């Protein structure tokens, strides 16, 4: 699965290309318009989340330095090391 912002950018340009397809009949165009609206709405949310994550990273760099971690909500989950009792 592609989950990077560059992938989102590619999806948006692919959507634009489909909307420019002059071979679409009116029904197909309506379907593509609906799909494009849904993609745009989801994209807006993804971009909002990315902006929030970037702001969190900036705050971390400015105020916490590199020695303090952000709350888990803002970072990738880290694997938990389990130690066996011998």
N, C-alpha and C positions, 0 to 999 in steps of 0.2 A: 504494500500500500504506500502511496506517495503522500507524505504529510508535511512537506516543506513549503515555505512561502513561494519559492520558485515554481513548485508544482502547481500551486494555486494560480499563479500568474499564467502558466501554460494553459490550465483549464479555462480561465477567463478568455484568453485569446482564441482557444478552440471554439468556445461558445460564440464569440463574435464572428468567427469564420462561418459557422453554421447559419447564423442569422443573415449573413450576406449572400447565402446560396440562392441564386435567382431561379433555380430549378424547383424550389419548393412550391407546392400548391398552397392555397390559403389555409387548409386544415393542417398541413405539416408546419406551416409558418406559425400558426397559433400554438401548436404543440411546442415548437422550439422557443417561442416567446415565453410560454409558461415555464418551461425548463430553465430558460435563461434567468427569469425572475427568481426562481428557487435557488439557483446557483449563486446569484448575486446576493440574496438575503443571507445564505449560509456564509458566503465569503466575507460579508460585512462583519459577522460575528467572529470569524476566525481572525480577521485583521484587528478587531477590538482586543481580543485575547492576546495577540502578538504585541500590541502596543502596551498593554498592561504588563506583560512579561518583560518587555524592554525597560519600562519605567522601574520595575522592581530590580532589574539588574543594575540600572544606573544608581538607584538608591543604595544598593548593596555596595557598589564600588565607591560611592561618595561618602557613605556614613559608617558602613560596617567593615570596609576593607576586605581583603581576601581571606581573612582568618575566620570570619563569622559566616555562617550559612543562612540563606533565606529560609523562611518557613517552608515546610514541605509543599504547601499549596502552590508555590511558585516555581518549583523545580521538579526535575524528573525523579521518580521514585528510585531510591538507591536499594540495592540488594542488602538484605539483613544477613550478617554473618552469624551462623549458628555453630557454637562450639559444643563438641561432644564431651560429656563427662566420662572419663575413663575410670 
